[in-house]
């Protein structure tokens, strides 16, 4: 869980299935969550286009994202995705947004 690289991190379903998580689990938490893997497999077209503009092949990038292969293209994709999330959630603060 504490791995910096998002490609190597445990997923929420993997955490929920881990014996440590299951130990003493309240009944209301035993209900399976919505399929987050399907949501994770959705590729953001705007971010995809940004990475393609950097010189990466579209088909290879999509294939790498779908199979969770770590390479320069997927790292760029996830860095942009993470940055967008931080900006949209206000995590980076107003100073950063003004400088963009």
N, C-alpha and C positions, 0 to 999 in steps of 0.2 A: 504494500500500500504506500509506503514511503519512498517509492522509486521516482526519481525526477522524470525519467523518460516515459511519456504517456503510452508508448507502444509496449512497454514492458510491465506496466502497472496491472494489478489485479482489477478485473471488472467488478461491478456491483454484484452481478449474479455469482461470480466466483467467491466473493467475500461472503455472501449470504449462504453459500453451500459449505463454507469452511467449518470444520468441527468446533473451532473456538467460538465462532459466531452463534452456532446452534446451541451451545451449552446454556441452559437456563433461559432460552428464548421465550418471551411472552407470546401467548397464542395469537394476539393481534398482529405480531410481526411475522408470523409464519405464513401469512398469505403472500403468494408470489407477487412481486411487483410487475408493472406493465413491462412489455418486452423492450427493454432499453437497448438491446443489441440491434434491433431493427432501426431504432432511432440513430444509433451510433454509425450504422452503415450508410445512412443518408449523407450524401456528399454535397457540401455547399458549393453551388455552381459559381458564385462570385469569387470565393476563395480559390476554387479550382482554376478559374481564369487568371487570377493574380499569379498563381504559381506557374501556369503555362507561359505567361509573359516573361517569366524569369528564364525561360529556355527549356523547360521540361516537357517531355512528350505526354500528350493528353492520355492516350491509351495506357501507357506504362504507369502513369501516375494513378489513374483510376484502378488499375489492376493491383498496384501496390497498396492503395488505401483499402481496397476490399479484402485483401489477404493479410493486412496488418504487417506489411513488410517495411522495415525501417531503411530508408535511404534519404538522400538529400531532399528529394521532392516531397516525401511524406513529412519530414521534419519541418520543412518550410510551410507546408499546409497546416500542420498542427500549431506551429508558432503563430501564424496569422489568425487561426481560429481562436486560440487562447487569448491573443491580444484583443480581438474583437469582443470576446466575452468580458474581459476585464474593463474595457472602455465602456461597453453598454451597461455594465452593472455598476459603474461609478467607482470601481475598485482603484483605478489609477489616479483619481482626483481631478478636479477642474483644471489644474495647471497643465496637465498633460493634454487634455482635450482641446484647450485653447491653442496649444502649440501645433496641433495637427492641421 
